[in-house]
């Protein structure tokens, strides 16, 4: 049995970030991966989907140029093979880059399926793995190996798409978020089941590419975990683009046939509709992957939802000392987001190296949906803030992007919404309308600590980092208002929102 300091099971974002940081801190690291280094995010999720959404944005730009700006442009066709070749090249280059970084850091990658055999021991059985780009990951090519971890074991085996009773995904007519990008060709019509971030992104992508799209969500609004105003403005933007949005609706039956899928949907009003579409895309969330891990051998068990919960959230350490968990295996408040798993990997690696890192602040992790329009949020929604602090302790300011010049240029609508603590002596919540903006009940004193920021509109994914710092550092509007936002930009609306909350409003009063 070979020995090493740290064994990481799973080479996705959480696993490889843990391995890289641990190696940088001088620990000897073995990383076991049964598929491709980079995991779902790199090969089937974040990176290929955002590449496709960028292509979709270019397609939308042609339509906007023609219809809004008088540029006599037209779209001849989408060359699907060329589009996917560019996407796959981006994935492949990222894949090789991550593997090269691991090799340079001295991390030993063992290709195989790992199982726990005790609280500090792991068995790795070789497997053959290829991914959507057709490139196998690198490994040491050895047979079954047994390992002992001197410092600890990190479990980072990720998640897979959840499915529903009914027809099994076949990669063509019925697809999941893992295989939707790799299904043959572009469908003329698609039913997207699930109005979370993944479902909304795929609905947006297919609409941009010319498909007729119906988006079905069982909850009473899209992005049900986000602020209600975010859901409202997003839904408005999607409907404006011609996407049919059915909330409070359920898929009752789906039957594949030669040319597509016949689906029965019950709407919120109880009406039963039959839809015939070329493709049914199931995006109802993701489930943690623990098959083959043999957790019981180390004295571990998942909770009733399948998550591997830590006993110590500050160290992300399980009930078995020395076994830590990162990424999609963690239950809420972890968010199942790649950038959160990077942060979790850093915490675990530094803990294993003997440090005392600051725990992940999940309230300060930004959340982004890369649809058109985009959404981006960090911190508490208005409802969550009022539930936590009480109605009288919260002040809210909302500003439409159409109230500023750059928002008018983009012409896509959207909002900036800031949720803050009410400072002593302040008035009621500020509510902004269209420019010039009149707050219905202006604050008589500057607001206090900022609890949440919520954005909807073009390119807001690139604007949320500032708000992450603001929320994470417990800033107040007066702290932000003293800094100048450039004019004319979309970020100017963020600055205006804080000026108003600080009692210094210009265009909003």
Secondary structure as a PSIPRED ss2 file (coil, helix, strand):
# PSIPRED VFORMAT (PSIPRED V4.0)

   1 X C   1.000  0.000  0.000
   2 X E   0.000  0.000  1.000
   3 X E   0.000  0.000  1.000
   4 X E   0.000  0.000  1.000
   5 X E   0.000  0.000  1.000
   6 X E   0.000  0.000  1.000
   7 X E   0.000  0.000  1.000
   8 X E   0.000  0.000  1.000
   9 X E   0.000  0.000  1.000
  10 X C   1.000  0.000  0.000
  11 X C   1.000  0.000  0.000
  12 X C   1.000  0.000  0.000
  13 X H   0.000  1.000  0.000
  14 X H   0.000  1.000  0.000
  15 X H   0.000  1.000  0.000
  16 X H   0.000  1.000  0.000
  17 X H   0.000  1.000  0.000
  18 X H   0.000  1.000  0.000
  19 X H   0.000  1.000  0.000
  20 X H   0.000  1.000  0.000
  21 X H   0.000  1.000  0.000
  22 X H   0.000  1.000  0.000
  23 X H   0.000  1.000  0.000
  24 X H   0.000  1.000  0.000
  25 X C   1.000  0.000  0.000
  26 X C   1.000  0.000  0.000
  27 X C   1.000  0.000  0.000
  28 X C   1.000  0.000  0.000
  29 X E   0.000  0.000  1.000
  30 X E   0.000  0.000  1.000
  31 X E   0.000  0.000  1.000
  32 X E   0.000  0.000  1.000
  33 X E   0.000  0.000  1.000
  34 X C   1.000  0.000  0.000
  35 X C   1.000  0.000  0.000
  36 X C   1.000  0.000  0.000
  37 X C   1.000  0.000  0.000
  38 X C   1.000  0.000  0.000
  39 X H   0.000  1.000  0.000
  40 X H   0.000  1.000  0.000
  41 X H   0.000  1.000  0.000
  42 X H   0.000  1.000  0.000
  43 X H   0.000  1.000  0.000
  44 X C   1.000  0.000  0.000
  45 X C   1.000  0.000  0.000
  46 X H   0.000  1.000  0.000
  47 X H   0.000  1.000  0.000
  48 X H   0.000  1.000  0.000
  49 X H   0.000  1.000  0.000
  50 X H   0.000  1.000  0.000
  51 X H   0.000  1.000  0.000
  52 X H   0.000  1.000  0.000
  53 X H   0.000  1.000  0.000
  54 X H   0.000  1.000  0.000
  55 X H   0.000  1.000  0.000
  56 X H   0.000  1.000  0.000
  57 X H   0.000  1.000  0.000
  58 X H   0.000  1.000  0.000
  59 X H   0.000  1.000  0.000
  60 X H   0.000  1.000  0.000
  61 X H   0.000  1.000  0.000
  62 X H   0.000  1.000  0.000
  63 X H   0.000  1.000  0.000
  64 X H   0.000  1.000  0.000
  65 X H   0.000  1.000  0.000
  66 X H   0.000  1.000  0.000
  67 X H   0.000  1.000  0.000
  68 X H   0.000  1.000  0.000
  69 X C   1.000  0.000  0.000
  70 X C   1.000  0.000  0.000
  71 X C   1.000  0.000  0.000
  72 X C   1.000  0.000  0.000
  73 X C   1.000  0.000  0.000
  74 X C   1.000  0.000  0.000
  75 X C   1.000  0.000  0.000
  76 X C   1.000  0.000  0.000
  77 X C   1.000  0.000  0.000
  78 X C   1.000  0.000  0.000
  79 X C   1.000  0.000  0.000
  80 X H   0.000  1.000  0.000
  81 X H   0.000  1.000  0.000
  82 X H   0.000  1.000  0.000
  83 X H   0.000  1.000  0.000
  84 X H   0.000  1.000  0.000
  85 X H   0.000  1.000  0.000
  86 X H   0.000  1.000  0.000
  87 X H   0.000  1.000  0.000
  88 X H   0.000  1.000  0.000
  89 X H   0.000  1.000  0.000
  90 X H   0.000  1.000  0.000
  91 X H   0.000  1.000  0.000
  92 X H   0.000  1.000  0.000
  93 X H   0.000  1.000  0.000
  94 X H   0.000  1.000  0.000
  95 X H   0.000  1.000  0.000
  96 X H   0.000  1.000  0.000
  97 X H   0.000  1.000  0.000
  98 X H   0.000  1.000  0.000
  99 X H   0.000  1.000  0.000
 100 X H   0.000  1.000  0.000
 101 X H   0.000  1.000  0.000
 102 X H   0.000  1.000  0.000
 103 X H   0.000  1.000  0.000
 104 X H   0.000  1.000  0.000
 105 X H   0.000  1.000  0.000
 106 X C   1.000  0.000  0.000
 107 X C   1.000  0.000  0.000
 108 X E   0.000  0.000  1.000
 109 X E   0.000  0.000  1.000
 110 X E   0.000  0.000  1.000
 111 X E   0.000  0.000  1.000
 112 X C   1.000  0.000  0.000
 113 X E   0.000  0.000  1.000
 114 X E   0.000  0.000  1.000
 115 X E   0.000  0.000  1.000
 116 X E   0.000  0.000  1.000
 117 X E   0.000  0.000  1.000
 118 X E   0.000  0.000  1.000
 119 X C   1.000  0.000  0.000
 120 X C   1.000  0.000  0.000
 121 X E   0.000  0.000  1.000
 122 X E   0.000  0.000  1.000
 123 X E   0.000  0.000  1.000
 124 X E   0.000  0.000  1.000
 125 X E   0.000  0.000  1.000
 126 X C   1.000  0.000  0.000
 127 X C   1.000  0.000  0.000
 128 X C   1.000  0.000  0.000
 129 X C   1.000  0.000  0.000
 130 X C   1.000  0.000  0.000
 131 X C   1.000  0.000  0.000
 132 X C   1.000  0.000  0.000
 133 X C   1.000  0.000  0.000
 134 X C   1.000  0.000  0.000
 135 X C   1.000  0.000  0.000
 136 X C   1.000  0.000  0.000
 137 X C   1.000  0.000  0.000
 138 X C   1.000  0.000  0.000
 139 X C   1.000  0.000  0.000
 140 X C   1.000  0.000  0.000
 141 X C   1.000  0.000  0.000
 142 X C   1.000  0.000  0.000
 143 X C   1.000  0.000  0.000
 144 X C   1.000  0.000  0.000
 145 X E   0.000  0.000  1.000
 146 X E   0.000  0.000  1.000
 147 X E   0.000  0.000  1.000
 148 X E   0.000  0.000  1.000
 149 X E   0.000  0.000  1.000
 150 X E   0.000  0.000  1.000
 151 X E   0.000  0.000  1.000
 152 X E   0.000  0.000  1.000
 153 X E   0.000  0.000  1.000
 154 X E   0.000  0.000  1.000
 155 X E   0.000  0.000  1.000
 156 X C   1.000  0.000  0.000
 157 X C   1.000  0.000  0.000
 158 X C   1.000  0.000  0.000
 159 X E   0.000  0.000  1.000
 160 X E   0.000  0.000  1.000
 161 X E   0.000  0.000  1.000
 162 X C   1.000  0.000  0.000
 163 X C   1.000  0.000  0.000
 164 X C   1.000  0.000  0.000
 165 X C   1.000  0.000  0.000
 166 X C   1.000  0.000  0.000
 167 X C   1.000  0.000  0.000
 168 X C   1.000  0.000  0.000
 169 X C   1.000  0.000  0.000
 170 X C   1.000  0.000  0.000
 171 X C   1.000  0.000  0.000
 172 X C   1.000  0.000  0.000
 173 X C   1.000  0.000  0.000
 174 X E   0.000  0.000  1.000
 175 X E   0.000  0.000  1.000
 176 X E   0.000  0.000  1.000
 177 X C   1.000  0.000  0.000
 178 X C   1.000  0.000  0.000
 179 X C   1.000  0.000  0.000
 180 X H   0.000  1.000  0.000
 181 X H   0.000  1.000  0.000
 182 X H   0.000  1.000  0.000
 183 X C   1.000  0.000  0.000
 184 X C   1.000  0.000  0.000
 185 X C   1.000  0.000  0.000
 186 X C   1.000  0.000  0.000
 187 X C   1.000  0.000  0.000
 188 X C   1.000  0.000  0.000
 189 X E   0.000  0.000  1.000
 190 X E   0.000  0.000  1.000
 191 X E   0.000  0.000  1.000
 192 X E   0.000  0.000  1.000
 193 X E   0.000  0.000  1.000
 194 X C   1.000  0.000  0.000
 195 X C   1.000  0.000  0.000
 196 X C   1.000  0.000  0.000
 197 X H   0.000  1.000  0.000
 198 X H   0.000  1.000  0.000
 199 X H   0.000  1.000  0.000
 200 X H   0.000  1.000  0.000
 201 X H   0.000  1.000  0.000
 202 X H   0.000  1.000  0.000
 203 X H   0.000  1.000  0.000
 204 X H   0.000  1.000  0.000
 205 X H   0.000  1.000  0.000
 206 X H   0.000  1.000  0.000
 207 X H   0.000  1.000  0.000
 208 X H   0.000  1.000  0.000
 209 X C   1.000  0.000  0.000
 210 X C   1.000  0.000  0.000
 211 X C   1.000  0.000  0.000
 212 X E   0.000  0.000  1.000
 213 X E   0.000  0.000  1.000
 214 X E   0.000  0.000  1.000
 215 X E   0.000  0.000  1.000
 216 X E   0.000  0.000  1.000
 217 X E   0.000  0.000  1.000
 218 X C   1.000  0.000  0.000
 219 X C   1.000  0.000  0.000
 220 X C   1.000  0.000  0.000
 221 X C   1.000  0.000  0.000
 222 X C   1.000  0.000  0.000
 223 X C   1.000  0.000  0.000
 224 X C   1.000  0.000  0.000
 225 X C   1.000  0.000  0.000
 226 X C   1.000  0.000  0.000
 227 X C   1.000  0.000  0.000
 228 X H   0.000  1.000  0.000
 229 X H   0.000  1.000  0.000
 230 X H   0.000  1.000  0.000
 231 X H   0.000  1.000  0.000
 232 X H   0.000  1.000  0.000
 233 X H   0.000  1.000  0.000
 234 X H   0.000  1.000  0.000
 235 X H   0.000  1.000  0.000
 236 X H   0.000  1.000  0.000
 237 X H   0.000  1.000  0.000
 238 X H   0.000  1.000  0.000
 239 X H   0.000  1.000  0.000
 240 X H   0.000  1.000  0.000
 241 X C   1.000  0.000  0.000
 242 X C   1.000  0.000  0.000
 243 X C   1.000  0.000  0.000
 244 X E   0.000  0.000  1.000
 245 X E   0.000  0.000  1.000
 246 X E   0.000  0.000  1.000
 247 X E   0.000  0.000  1.000
 248 X C   1.000  0.000  0.000
 249 X C   1.000  0.000  0.000
 250 X E   0.000  0.000  1.000
 251 X E   0.000  0.000  1.000
 252 X E   0.000  0.000  1.000
 253 X E   0.000  0.000  1.000
 254 X E   0.000  0.000  1.000
 255 X E   0.000  0.000  1.000
 256 X E   0.000  0.000  1.000
 257 X E   0.000  0.000  1.000
 258 X C   1.000  0.000  0.000
 259 X C   1.000  0.000  0.000
 260 X E   0.000  0.000  1.000
 261 X E   0.000  0.000  1.000
 262 X E   0.000  0.000  1.000
 263 X E   0.000  0.000  1.000
 264 X E   0.000  0.000  1.000
 265 X E   0.000  0.000  1.000
 266 X E   0.000  0.000  1.000
 267 X C   1.000  0.000  0.000
 268 X C   1.000  0.000  0.000
 269 X C   1.000  0.000  0.000
 270 X C   1.000  0.000  0.000
 271 X C   1.000  0.000  0.000
 272 X E   0.000  0.000  1.000
 273 X E   0.000  0.000  1.000
 274 X E   0.000  0.000  1.000
 275 X E   0.000  0.000  1.000
 276 X E   0.000  0.000  1.000
 277 X E   0.000  0.000  1.000
 278 X C   1.000  0.000  0.000
 279 X E   0.000  0.000  1.000
 280 X E   0.000  0.000  1.000
 281 X E   0.000  0.000  1.000
 282 X E   0.000  0.000  1.000
 283 X C   1.000  0.000  0.000
 284 X C   1.000  0.000  0.000
 285 X C   1.000  0.000  0.000
 286 X E   0.000  0.000  1.000
 287 X E   0.000  0.000  1.000
 288 X E   0.000  0.000  1.000
 289 X C   1.000  0.000  0.000
 290 X C   1.000  0.000  0.000
 291 X C   1.000  0.000  0.000
 292 X C   1.000  0.000  0.000
 293 X C   1.000  0.000  0.000
 294 X C   1.000  0.000  0.000
 295 X H   0.000  1.000  0.000
 296 X H   0.000  1.000  0.000
 297 X H   0.000  1.000  0.000
 298 X H   0.000  1.000  0.000
 299 X C   1.000  0.000  0.000
 300 X C   1.000  0.000  0.000
 301 X C   1.000  0.000  0.000
 302 X C   1.000  0.000  0.000
 303 X C   1.000  0.000  0.000
 304 X C   1.000  0.000  0.000
 305 X C   1.000  0.000  0.000
 306 X C   1.000  0.000  0.000
 307 X C   1.000  0.000  0.000
 308 X C   1.000  0.000  0.000
 309 X C   1.000  0.000  0.000
 310 X C   1.000  0.000  0.000
 311 X C   1.000  0.000  0.000
 312 X E   0.000  0.000  1.000
 313 X C   1.000  0.000  0.000
 314 X C   1.000  0.000  0.000
 315 X C   1.000  0.000  0.000
 316 X C   1.000  0.000  0.000
 317 X E   0.000  0.000  1.000
 318 X C   1.000  0.000  0.000
 319 X C   1.000  0.000  0.000
 320 X C   1.000  0.000  0.000
 321 X C   1.000  0.000  0.000
 322 X C   1.000  0.000  0.000
 323 X E   0.000  0.000  1.000
 324 X E   0.000  0.000  1.000
 325 X E   0.000  0.000  1.000
 326 X C   1.000  0.000  0.000
 327 X H   0.000  1.000  0.000
 328 X H   0.000  1.000  0.000
 329 X H   0.000  1.000  0.000
 330 X C   1.000  0.000  0.000
 331 X C   1.000  0.000  0.000
 332 X C   1.000  0.000  0.000
 333 X C   1.000  0.000  0.000
 334 X C   1.000  0.000  0.000
 335 X C   1.000  0.000  0.000
 336 X C   1.000  0.000  0.000
 337 X C   1.000  0.000  0.000
 338 X H   0.000  1.000  0.000
 339 X H   0.000  1.000  0.000
 340 X H   0.000  1.000  0.000
 341 X H   0.000  1.000  0.000
 342 X H   0.000  1.000  0.000
 343 X H   0.000  1.000  0.000
 344 X H   0.000  1.000  0.000
 345 X H   0.000  1.000  0.000
 346 X H   0.000  1.000  0.000
 347 X H   0.000  1.000  0.000
 348 X H   0.000  1.000  0.000
 349 X H   0.000  1.000  0.000
 350 X H   0.000  1.000  0.000
 351 X H   0.000  1.000  0.000
 352 X H   0.000  1.000  0.000
 353 X C   1.000  0.000  0.000
 354 X C   1.000  0.000  0.000
 355 X C   1.000  0.000  0.000
 356 X C   1.000  0.000  0.000
 357 X C   1.000  0.000  0.000
 358 X C   1.000  0.000  0.000
 359 X C   1.000  0.000  0.000
 360 X C   1.000  0.000  0.000
 361 X C   1.000  0.000  0.000
 362 X H   0.000  1.000  0.000
 363 X H   0.000  1.000  0.000
 364 X H   0.000  1.000  0.000
 365 X C   1.000  0.000  0.000
 366 X C   1.000  0.000  0.000
 367 X E   0.000  0.000  1.000
 368 X E   0.000  0.000  1.000
 369 X E   0.000  0.000  1.000
 370 X C   1.000  0.000  0.000
 371 X C   1.000  0.000  0.000
 372 X C   1.000  0.000  0.000
 373 X C   1.000  0.000  0.000
 374 X E   0.000  0.000  1.000
 375 X E   0.000  0.000  1.000
 376 X E   0.000  0.000  1.000
 377 X E   0.000  0.000  1.000
 378 X E   0.000  0.000  1.000
 379 X E   0.000  0.000  1.000
 380 X C   1.000  0.000  0.000
 381 X C   1.000  0.000  0.000
 382 X H   0.000  1.000  0.000
 383 X H   0.000  1.000  0.000
 384 X H   0.000  1.000  0.000
 385 X H   0.000  1.000  0.000
 386 X H   0.000  1.000  0.000
 387 X H   0.000  1.000  0.000
 388 X H   0.000  1.000  0.000
 389 X H   0.000  1.000  0.000
 390 X C   1.000  0.000  0.000
 391 X H   0.000  1.000  0.000
 392 X H   0.000  1.000  0.000
 393 X H   0.000  1.000  0.000
 394 X E   0.000  0.000  1.000
 395 X E   0.000  0.000  1.000
 396 X E   0.000  0.000  1.000
 397 X E   0.000  0.000  1.000
 398 X E   0.000  0.000  1.000
 399 X E   0.000  0.000  1.000
 400 X E   0.000  0.000  1.000
 401 X H   0.000  1.000  0.000
 402 X H   0.000  1.000  0.000
 403 X H   0.000  1.000  0.000
 404 X C   1.000  0.000  0.000
 405 X H   0.000  1.000  0.000
 406 X H   0.000  1.000  0.000
 407 X H   0.000  1.000  0.000
 408 X H   0.000  1.000  0.000
 409 X H   0.000  1.000  0.000
 410 X H   0.000  1.000  0.000
 411 X C   1.000  0.000  0.000
 412 X C   1.000  0.000  0.000
 413 X C   1.000  0.000  0.000
 414 X C   1.000  0.000  0.000
 415 X E   0.000  0.000  1.000
 416 X E   0.000  0.000  1.000
 417 X E   0.000  0.000  1.000
 418 X E   0.000  0.000  1.000
 419 X E   0.000  0.000  1.000
 420 X E   0.000  0.000  1.000
 421 X E   0.000  0.000  1.000
 422 X C   1.000  0.000  0.000
 423 X C   1.000  0.000  0.000
 424 X C   1.000  0.000  0.000
 425 X C   1.000  0.000  0.000
 426 X C   1.000  0.000  0.000
 427 X C   1.000  0.000  0.000
 428 X C   1.000  0.000  0.000
 429 X C   1.000  0.000  0.000
 430 X C   1.000  0.000  0.000
 431 X C   1.000  0.000  0.000
 432 X C   1.000  0.000  0.000
 433 X C   1.000  0.000  0.000
 434 X C   1.000  0.000  0.000
 435 X C   1.000  0.000  0.000
 436 X C   1.000  0.000  0.000
 437 X E   0.000  0.000  1.000
 438 X C   1.000  0.000  0.000
 439 X C   1.000  0.000  0.000
 440 X C   1.000  0.000  0.000
 441 X C   1.000  0.000  0.000
 442 X C   1.000  0.000  0.000
 443 X C   1.000  0.000  0.000
 444 X C   1.000  0.000  0.000
 445 X C   1.000  0.000  0.000
 446 X C   1.000  0.000  0.000
 447 X C   1.000  0.000  0.000
 448 X C   1.000  0.000  0.000
 449 X E   0.000  0.000  1.000
 450 X E   0.000  0.000  1.000
 451 X E   0.000  0.000  1.000
 452 X E   0.000  0.000  1.000
 453 X E   0.000  0.000  1.000
 454 X E   0.000  0.000  1.000
 455 X E   0.000  0.000  1.000
 456 X E   0.000  0.000  1.000
 457 X E   0.000  0.000  1.000
 458 X C   1.000  0.000  0.000
 459 X C   1.000  0.000  0.000
 460 X H   0.000  1.000  0.000
 461 X H   0.000  1.000  0.000
 462 X H   0.000  1.000  0.000
 463 X C   1.000  0.000  0.000
 464 X H   0.000  1.000  0.000
 465 X H   0.000  1.000  0.000
 466 X H   0.000  1.000  0.000
 467 X H   0.000  1.000  0.000
 468 X H   0.000  1.000  0.000
 469 X H   0.000  1.000  0.000
 470 X H   0.000  1.000  0.000
 471 X H   0.000  1.000  0.000
 472 X H   0.000  1.000  0.000
 473 X C   1.000  0.000  0.000
 474 X C   1.000  0.000  0.000
 475 X C   1.000  0.000  0.000
 476 X E   0.000  0.000  1.000
 477 X H   0.000  1.000  0.000
 478 X H   0.000  1.000  0.000
 479 X H   0.000  1.000  0.000
 480 X H   0.000  1.000  0.000
 481 X H   0.000  1.000  0.000
 482 X C   1.000  0.000  0.000
 483 X C   1.000  0.000  0.000
 484 X C   1.000  0.000  0.000
 485 X C   1.000  0.000  0.000
 486 X C   1.000  0.000  0.000
 487 X C   1.000  0.000  0.000
 488 X C   1.000  0.000  0.000
 489 X C   1.000  0.000  0.000
 490 X C   1.000  0.000  0.000
 491 X H   0.000  1.000  0.000
 492 X H   0.000  1.000  0.000
 493 X H   0.000  1.000  0.000
 494 X H   0.000  1.000  0.000
 495 X H   0.000  1.000  0.000
 496 X H   0.000  1.000  0.000
 497 X H   0.000  1.000  0.000
 498 X H   0.000  1.000  0.000
 499 X H   0.000  1.000  0.000
 500 X H   0.000  1.000  0.000
 501 X H   0.000  1.000  0.000
 502 X C   1.000  0.000  0.000
 503 X C   1.000  0.000  0.000
 504 X C   1.000  0.000  0.000
 505 X C   1.000  0.000  0.000
 506 X C   1.000  0.000  0.000
 507 X C   1.000  0.000  0.000
 508 X E   0.000  0.000  1.000
 509 X C   1.000  0.000  0.000
